[in-house]
Amino acid sequence: MDKVLFAVLKKITPSKTQEKEMESIKEKILSAADSVIKPLNLSRTLAGSLMRNTWLPDKKEIDVFIEFPKEISRDDLEKQGLEIGKKIVKKLKGKHIIAYAEHPYVRGFVNGFWVDIVPCYKLENAREIKSSVDRTPFHNEWLSEKFKEEYIPETRLLKRFLKGIGIYGSDAKTLGFSGYLCELLIVHYKTFKNFVKKCSKWKPGKVFIDLEGYYKSMPEKFLNSPLVVIDPVDPNRNVAAAVSALNFTKLVISCENFLGKPSIRFFFPKTRKPDVKKIENKIKERGTGFIAILFKTPNIVEDTLWPQLRKTAKRIANVFKEYDFDVMGYDIWSGQKESVLVFELQSLRLPKIKKLIGPRVFSEKHSKQFITKYKKTGKLWIEGENWTAEIYRKIQTAEEVIKVFLSNSEKGLREKGIASYIAKSISKGFNIMKQKEIIDFAKKNSDFSMFLKEYLERNLFCNS
């Protein structure tokens, strides 16, 4: 294992040139920020991995927090924060977009680096926090005392391991581990090797890490989380709240596999261009029915988009079940212009007739109700001791289900349980893709073909 970790560290430790580049851009950004905020009597602080030197060479990001007095209103903080952010990026001759967390902030692109300029309140203690970003300066303060220099390479190893298995990032798309959570885990476990050993024994809902000892045992409000790591600066917050049950399990199994057979492939998995013909053959081999819904991607931030896509896909999967289709699985793909909800059904077509098992003949009341309901619409007979009916289905195909359910107004779709922004997009138009169309779309879009490949090959107990 030590040989593998040494080889990984060589690849993920920034070179002297990279460190100089980072230091240079950092100084330029801070200088530009100071020139804008000093006349306004505001302060700023750096945040994120750059503060603890745990950044990875492939992630060129810098976070700057502009601190406002707590007396200023939330609206003014947001408005002035955006104005300041734009001015800073303009001074750096970069380009910017408006991004959103709990409130809007400026995201700039300067000399190949992403720069997040986030407004927050300057507070005396963490109990005064008004929004989630206000915790960041307190995170810095706590880690400046607890985070030792020897933790730097260990944290880099953990981050790269999580990236390798696809669960690094606490955003709504990934549902994984944030950089801050990685740093806390290393403060707790000291080394990456020790973390892997302990993590391989983790059980969902049984892992409780409270570095400041706020609680004697797991608080009831966190019982439904697979992993609980209490924020050292806020006892009411679980830093691991974003981690899904799937990603928790992925990590545990990956740690088990890595201990059994250490390999650099856990950190840097091989990525091969998907063979669409092989994907097509795998779909045929399964003998199931694939159907997909294609629509325009709403112009909203990913942290809003992905929960809406998940909600919509789950709702449609339930509609299929209501019409007696067996749902083998479903998944979501989203690109800049288009999004696709893919469903795998046991069959895309059901028989024309449907058999219903009714009450026992000895139940007079329920027997009368069953007979009244079905004697004009289908055949009735007795099977064993139960009334049985045979009726005709109104809808036989999965395609018909989608058309009937989704051909509606934006308001109508929302009332049916489709998420708001997705309802707006679908109400303007959508396409239904069956197997041939799905494969044709994969041929034109390599990212979608990779998504299909991963869906077909999903298996938690497959060694890297």
GIHUJO-V941255 format. One line per field, one symbol per residue. ss: DSSP state (H for helix, E for strand, - for the rest). psi: psi as a letter, one per 40 degrees, with the letter a starting at -180 (. if undefined). A space follows every 10 residues. Layout:
ss: ???
psi: ???
This chain:
ss: -HHHHHHHHH HH---HHHHH HHHHHHHHHH HHHHHHHHHH --EEEEE-HH HH-------- EEEEEEEEE- ---HHHHHHH HHHHHHHHHH H---EEEEEE ---EEEEEEE --EEEEEEEE EE---HHH-- -HHHHHHHHH HHHHHH---- HHHHHHHHHH HHHH---E-- ------E-HH HHHHHHHHH- -HHHHHHHH- ------EEE- ---------H HH----EEEE E--EEEEE-- ----HHHHHH HHHHHHHHHH ---HHH---- -----HHHHH HHHHHH--EE EEEEEE---- -HHHHHHHHH HHHHHHHHHH HH----EEEE EEEE---EEE EEEEE---E- --EEEEEEEE ---HHHHHHH HHHH---EEE EEE--EEEEE EE----EHHH HHHHHH---H HHHHH----H HHHHHHH--- EEEEHHHHHH HHHH-HHHHH HHHHHHH--- ----
psi: dddddddddd dehhiddddd dddddddddd ddddddddee fiiiiiiadd defeiidegg ihhhhhhiie diiddddddd dddddddddd defaiiihih bdiiihhihh feihhhhhii ihidieeehd ideedddddd ddddddhide eddddddddd ddddeffhhe idddfahidd dddddddded idddddddde eihheehhhg defdidihid eedehdhhhh hdegeehhde ddhidddddd dddddddddd ghiedddgih hihhhddddd ddddddeahh iihhihhigi ideddddddd dddddddddd ddeehhhdii ihihaddiih hhhhidiehi idihhhhaii degddddddd dddedeeaih ihhbeiihih ihidhdiddd dddddegiid dddddeehid dddddddeii ihhadddddd dddehddddd ddddddehhd fhi.
